[in-house]
Amino acid sequence: MGRVNAPFGIKGWVRIKPFTETLDALLDYPAWQIGKGDQWRNVEVEDATMHGDFIVAKLAGCNDRDAAFALRGQEIAVDREELPETEEDEYYWEDLIGLSVVNRDGAELGKVSSLMETGAHDVLVVKGEKEILIPFVEVYVLKVDLAQGRIEVDWGLDYQD
C-alpha cells in the first residue's frame, strides 16, 4: 500500500509514498505491516498525517533519524482481513497477479506479473514469450475469473510486435 521513502525530521518520523487509490487511505489503519520479501513485522502507527503527496508517520519503536533511515525502501501493507470488500468488477492488484491471460481466441498471452498505474488507468504487465502491457479497461479486459485463475482479453497476438 506504500513504501518508506526517507526519514522526515530527526525524531523518527518517516515519509511514505502511498500506492493506494486515495492518498490518505493508509491513515485509516492503526497498525501496518512493514518489510520486504519474506521479512515483515507488525508496527503500531503512533501518529500519521498527509504532507503533500506523501504521508508522514511516527511508527512505534522508531525514535530517531537513524532508525527512520533504516526503514527506507521498506514496503507498507495492512492485513488482508482489514481491507474493505471490493465492489462487483473491482479487484485488488494482489488478486490479479499470477492470473493467466488469454485472448478471445483462447491463445495464452502469459501471466500477470504486476500492474502499474499510468494516471489514466491501470495497466496489466503480462509476461509470456514477451512482456506486453494491456490497459485494464473494459474495452480490452472482457472477463476476470478469479476462481478459474484467468483473465480474458480482447488482444490479438499481432498486438505484441
Secondary structure, DSSP 8 states (H G I E B T S, - for coil): -EEEEEEETTTTEEEEEE-SSSTTGGGG-SEEEEEETTEEEEEEEEEEEEETTEEEEEETT--SHHHHHHTTT-EEE--GGGS----TT---HHHHTT-EEEETT--EEEEEEEEEE-SSSEEEEEESSSEEEEE-STTTEEEEETTTTEEEE---GGGG-
